[in-house]
């Protein structure tokens, strides 16, 4: 006994469109195809195959895995890891949306800058590290670097803002166009950070946004703050504050 594609669809819970896709992908071929009109017909015994396919697809198994009938432990573990990563990504997206919704309820919502998490690669820089009397001295040190090199990007890494030792430990740096042949160039390591980009004069706004973000997310600080200063061809400036972070669940 054979069933039409419509009848087989109703019995299996697989749509007619899905059955046609599985036929084309050689996952579930019909028992018969009428050469005159192209109608597909299925045997009752194929209900078992359809049930297995439906089970795999509901687990999120990709078509290539369904074709192979991959139900071994290794395939399922790989699928679980993929789904876990997708869940974490969705949770992060949901948290970002909730934060955006929460910020719209604040009186100064329009001035609340966005905070994003990103991976920053390592970069070659010209850098100097100093112990300072106060944070304001870092500007003069950057100016001294600019006397030797012009750069559109500069920055400061605040190893100690003075709260721990009473002394400010700062590393100022420039990102020049060329560092290959320079013996004084060094590499800043890459990092995963929460980043806030604001106008050059909105220093306090960026730090408040990052502090609020970290309290809401529960992330741990994983290194010193970095400040990057950008200036374009129109001499417009921006400040990016980068906070190295790790999720609280990482220990």
N, C-alpha and C positions, 0 to 999 in steps of 0.2 A: 504494500500500500504506500502511495506517495501523497504528499501534501503540496498544495500550491504555496507560493512564497508568502501570500497573505495569511493563510491558515498557519503556516509554520511560524510566522512572525507573532501571531497572537498566542501561540502555545509557548514560545520561548521567551517572549518579552524583548526580543531583538527587533528593532524596527526594520522595515523593508529596505530603507536606505542603508542601514548597517549590514544587512545580509548581502546586499549587492557589493558593498565595500569589501566584506570578507571574502566574497567570491573572487573579486578582482585581485585581492592580496593573497589568494590561495591559502586562506585560513580555514574557511568552511565552504567547500564547493558543493553545489547542488547535486543530487543524485542523477538528475536528468535535466536536459535543456532541450526544449522543442526547437528543432532547426527552423521550422516555418515561422514561428512568432517570437522565439527567444524566451518563452516563459520558463521559469525555473521551478523544479519540483524537488521535494526533499523526502527522505525516508524517515519513518518514526524513530529508527535507531539513531538518527543524527541529533535527536534531542539531547543525548548525553554529551555530544561534542558542543552543542550550543550552550548547555549548562556550564561546561568547563570554561568556555570562552567568556561567558557572562561573569563568572566568578573572577577570572583574571582581570577583565576590564574594570570591574568594580573596585579591584585593589589598585587600579592605576597602572597596570602592566602595559607598556607600549606595544604597538602592533607587532614589532619584530619579536618580542618575547612571547606574545600570544601565538605567533606562527610556529615558534619552536616548542610551544607547550611547556614553557619554563616554569616549573613549580618546585624545582630543587631548592635546597636551603640557601645556596649561594645566591641564586637569582632573587629569592625573596628578601634576603638580607640587603642586597644591593638596592632593591626597590624600596625597602624600609628607609634606608639612608637617604634616598632621593626624596621621598615623601617628607621625612623629617626636616630636610633642608628647605623644602617648599613651605612647610608649616612655619618655620622660623622666619622665612622671608615675609610671609603673609602677616605674621604677628608683628614684625617690625613695621610693615606698611600700615597696619591697623593702628598701631601706637602713634605713628606719625600723623595719621588722619585725626585721631582723637586729640592730639596736642594742638593741631591746627584749629579744630572745633573749639577747644577750650580757650585758645587765644582770642577767638573772635568775640568772646564774652567780656574781655577786659576793656576798660575805658580807652586805653591807648593801644588797641589791637593793631592799628595801622603801623605803629612803630616797632612792633615786636619782630625781631629778625628771625629768620628760619635757622634751624640747626640740622645739619645732615651728618650722617656717618659715612666716611669714605676711607679708602686705602690710599695713602700717599706714598709714592715710590721714593727710593733713596735719591739724593741729589748732590751734585758736586758744587761746592761753594768755596768762597774765600771767607774764613772765619777767624775770629779772635775771642778768647774767653777771658773774662776779667772778674775780679772781686771789687765791688763798688761800694761807695758810701750810701748811695740812694739810687733808685730806679731811673731818675731823670738823667743820670750820667750816660746811660746807654745811647741816647740820641747823639751826644758829642762823639762817642766812639764810632757810631755808624758814619757820621760825617767824615771822620778821619779815614775810614775805608773808602768812601766815595771820592776822596781826593786822589786816590790811585786808580780806581776803576769806576766806570759808569755802569749802572745796572737798573733795570726796570723793576727788579724784585730784590728786596732785602728783608731782614728779619732779626728777631731776637728769641733765643731760647732761655727761659727763666728757670735755671736749675735751682735757685733759691731766691725767693723774693724778699728774704730778710726775716720771715716769720719764724724760721727754725733756729737760725744761728745769729740773727741780728745783722748779718752781712749779706749784701746782695751778690749773688753769683750769676752772671749773665754771659751768654755767648752771642755776639752779634755776627751777622754774616750777610754776604752779598751773593747773588746768583749771576755771575757775569756770563757774557755770551760764549766765551771760550775758556775752558779750564784744562784742556788736554796736555798742554806743554808747560803747565804751571806747577812748580814744586810746592807752592804754598797752598794749593787746593786740597781740600779734605772732603770726605763724604759724610753727609748727614744720613743716618739710617732711615729706612722707610718705617711707617707706622700706620696703625688704624686709629683714626681720631674722630671725635665730634668736632665739626667745623662750623664756624659762624662768620659770615662775611658781611661787613658793614662799611659805612663811610669812614674815611680816615679819622674823623673827629669823634666817632661814636664808640670809643674805647669801653666805657662803663656799660653801655648797652649790650655789647657782645659778651662781656663776662657775666652779666646778669642772666642773659639768655642761656648761656652754657651751664651756669649753676642751677637754674630752674630745670633745664633739660636733664641734667644728671640726677637730680633729686627724684624726678618723675620716673626715669628709666631704671634707676638703681645700679648704674654702671660704676665701676671702680676706675679711679685715675691710674693710668699705667705709665706715667712719665711726666716730665715738666711741660708746662704750657709753651707753645710756640706762637709767636706773632709773625705774620708775614705782611709786608707793606708793598702794595702794588701802585704803580703810577704809569698811566698810559701816555700816548703821544700828545694828548690835550692837557697833560699835567693834572688830570683828575686822579685822586688817590682813594684807595680802599685798604681796609685792614681786615685780615683774616686771622682769627684766633683759633688755634688747633689744640684740642685737649685729647691727648692719648688716652684711650679707654679700653677696658675689657668688660664683657658682661659680668654681672655679679655672680651668675651661675658658674663662671669659670674658676671660682675659688675665692 
